[in-house]
Amino acid sequence: MLIHPLAERLRGLGMAAMADAFLEMQNNSTAADLAREDWLGLLLDRETTARDNKRLGRRLSHARLRQSAVVEDTGTQALEAPDDDSAGGDAVRVG
């Protein structure tokens, strides 16, 4: 089977992610153990994910968001109760 013409045909049909996945799977020795249905499923999953990501990126770029925030901006430290030693005996009294 001619590998590169098939990949180019997939790209010509607008399935670039599927073509990339096809070439990666051809070079992967563990992919040879997969059934045809699993192979096709992986290719379709890759193409679907790429299209969904492209659609989401396009929607986000056209959205008029008030702030540009990313997940990394959120705090990841858990709120913990202070240790008894760290208070140094200066406890805050309420009341």
Secondary structure as the mmCIF struct_conf table of DSSP 4:
data_model
#
loop_
_struct_conf.conf_type_id
_struct_conf.id
_struct_conf.beg_label_comp_id
_struct_conf.beg_label_asym_id
_struct_conf.beg_label_seq_id
_struct_conf.end_label_comp_id
_struct_conf.end_label_asym_id
_struct_conf.end_label_seq_id
HELX_RH_AL_P HELX_RH_AL_P1 ILE A 3 GLY A 12
TURN_TY1_P TURN_TY1_P1 LEU A 13 GLY A 14
HELX_RH_AL_P HELX_RH_AL_P2 ALA A 16 ASN A 27
HELX_RH_3T_P HELX_RH_3T_P1 SER A 29 ASP A 33
BEND BEND1 LEU A 34 LEU A 34
HELX_RH_AL_P HELX_RH_AL_P3 ARG A 36 HIS A 62
BEND BEND2 ALA A 63 ALA A 63
BEND BEND3 ARG A 66 GLN A 67
HELX_RH_3T_P HELX_RH_3T_P2 VAL A 71 ASP A 73
BEND BEND4 THR A 74 THR A 74
HELX_LH_PP_P HELX_LH_PP_P1 GLN A 77 LEU A 79
HELX_LH_PP_P HELX_LH_PP_P2 ALA A 81 ASP A 83
HELX_RH_AL_P HELX_RH_AL_P4 ASP A 84 ALA A 87
TURN_TY1_P TURN_TY1_P2 GLY A 88 GLY A 89
#
